[in-house]
Amino acid sequence: AHVSWLKVVKSEDEADAIIRGTCFDLRRLKRLHAEVYITDRVSGKSVWQDVVRVPYAPPDLPKAVDQAASEIVTHLNESVRTASKR
């Protein structure tokens, strides 16, 4: 999935928002856990967030990471489409 309206800049001072996240595997549960947060750079207020849990073993961990990233991009695109209709 491709997000065409998102532009990565060289420094935080040029950004409107900051994207942060974590991704870790819960081996005992055979699950990958990924969290992404977008916050307004100036106010620090939350703009958008997502949490994705993907089973793995099978698939292998790299494929689970790719699947989690793809789901997050899909969710973000859906949120933007919904917001633009308002």
N, C-alpha and C positions, 0 to 999 in steps of 0.2 A: 504494500500500500504506500502511496506517496502523498505527502502533505505539501501542496504547492504554495499555500499561502504563508507558510512558516519560513522565516529567514533567520539563519544563525549569524550572529554578529561577533566581532572580535573581543569586545569588552562588555562588562555588565552595564557600564554607563550608556551604551548605545541601545540597550535592550528595553523593551516595554514590559517584558515578563521574564521570569527565571524558571527553568525547568529543572527539577531535582527528582531523584528517585532511588529506589533500592531494588535489588533483585537477589534472592537467595534461595537455595534449595533446602527443602525439608526432607532429608533423605529417609528418615524413619516413616514419613507419610507418603513418600514417593511423589512429592508435589513441589513445583516451583512457585514461589510467591514473588510478585512484582508489584511495586507501588510507584506511581508517578504523581508529582504535584507541580502545578503551574501557579506561581504567585506573581502579583503585581510587583514590579521591581521597587517602586517608590514606597508604596504603603505596606507591602508585605502581605496584603490580604490575598486569600485563596481565590483563584480564578477558576481552576478546574482540577479535579483529581480522579484517579482511577486505581483500582486494585484488581489484579488478575491472578488467578490461581490455575496452574496448568499441570496436569498429571505427567509424570515421566517415568521411564524405565519399564516398558517402552512409552513414548519414543525416547531416544537418548537425550541427555541434558541440553546439548547445543540446539537440537530441534525444538525442545520445549521453550528455550529462551527466544528463539525466532518466532515461535507461535505466540508467546506472551507479548512480544514487541508488536507483532502484527495486530493482535487484538486491541492493544492500547491505541495504536494509530487509527484503527477502525472506529473505536469508541470516540476518539477525539474528533474525527471527521463527522461522525453522526451528531455530536454535540454542537459543532459549528454550523452544520446544515440546519439543525433545529433552531438554534439561536438566530440565524439569518432570516428565518421565515417570520420571526416576530416583528 
